[in-house]
Amino acid sequence: MFGSVISRWTMPHFWAAIAFFVAAQVAMVIGVAYPNESFFAPATLAMVHLLTIGWLTVLMLGALHQFLPVITAQTMVAGTSALVSLLAILGGLGGMEAGFLALGGFLPQQAIAGLPIGGSLVFGGLILATVVLGKILWRTRPLPFSARFVAVGLIFLLVTAVMGILMGCVFAHPELVPWSEALTKGFRLHLMAGLIGWFTLTAMGVSYRLLSMFTLAPEERGAVGTVVFVLSAGGLAVAWLLGLADAVGINVPGETVAIAAVFVGIALYLFDMVRLYRARRRHKLELNTAMAAPALVAFALCLLGGTYMVLADGDDRFIGPLAYLFIFGWLSGLGLSQLYKIIPFLTWLERYGSLLGKQAVPRVQDLIDERRDRPWFTLYFAAVALGALFGALDWTELWRIAIAGHLVATLMILRALLLARRPLSPAGVKPHADVPLGQRNFGLSGLPYPHGGTIP
């Protein structure tokens, strides 16, 4: 049965993630965090972890619990362990948020202990999720192309979490490690492992699979795909290890070359995405694949901006706007666009999958209204673009107005996703239901069965 192979805890991951995403944007709009406060203000650090742990990590783990079995053609899915992992991450994040707020004077100083304690709880939840996902990957050797990115991403997830706990100990007990050393070396490695290693490599791997399915494009990427993986994943691993060696006082040359390899790998990935879109067999793009394109453009702009900062050597004026564009334009934009397809698809599987071929059922597309929702995606990406521009020009108040714009768009996209979860009345079944079963197009071509393969 379809329902027996659906990850029952994927949807709770999604709703929790979206709630944190909204909360982080609200904090930015009302001015209690960046850009109204400094990047290293405690309230900003609290907001950043709402985005990185609460929104992006929870979102990606929820998606992997459902789609990693699809990517690897395995039937194994997470059971209660996924719920335990989610609760541990949410509880730990609550402790971390309390610790950051205590640093800012909003809570008693004793609450600073929530940073290492909450971080350890988050780490426990991440280990549990990684073990389950790792078992799926282990059973699939040799790994499919897109799964290789996910495997490396999961390793960097644990590395990021360990470094986060160490950073939390520094905040809670600054007498143990000098602040300047932790800030200049540990923080940099923490960001490198998290933003590039966990988020970006995983997003690259998942996007290869999902966008090829949803556009009916060839999934096998040939030599270009292999080079993308070797340069991006391998280059990042080398750069991170060399950075770690430098942090402990061992100067080994080559970090700049390794970082350059990562940049070239990402550039080739973006080139390969253009090839994928051009090779698609579904010429009319659905909204989720059309709106993945602005996210990829944002990623390309971040690559250009990062290249400039490396070449400028010390010009850090655009770090904030680029980080904003990276999180909201690339990662969040891609996440929102794919949720617009994934949530209706999972809803369809839960309610109608077992009835396919037995009675009239709606299409996945009948659960959403692209004409109604397209303007909100347009508003989201336009507001993010304006926000990045205003940030680069140091127009903080206009930047907050732009953030308010994509907050509104996020809420309207959330409304569309909630409407997709409502039971569809018989009137919602389109006229195609009257066509003989053998001639019906259910609007599912290229979509993955939970147990592997795609619907023809």
URSULMO-V105391 format. One record per helix or strand of 3 or more residues. SS is the DSSP state (~ for helix, > for strand). FROM is the first residue (numbers start at 1). LEN is the number of residues. If there is no record, write none. Layout:
SS:FROM:LEN  SS:FROM:LEN
This chain:
~:3:3  ~:10:21  ~:42:31  ~:80:24  ~:109:30  ~:145:28  ~:179:37  ~:222:26  ~:255:24  ~:287:26  ~:319:37  ~:364:4  ~:370:23  ~:396:25  ~:426:3  ~:431:4  ~:437:3
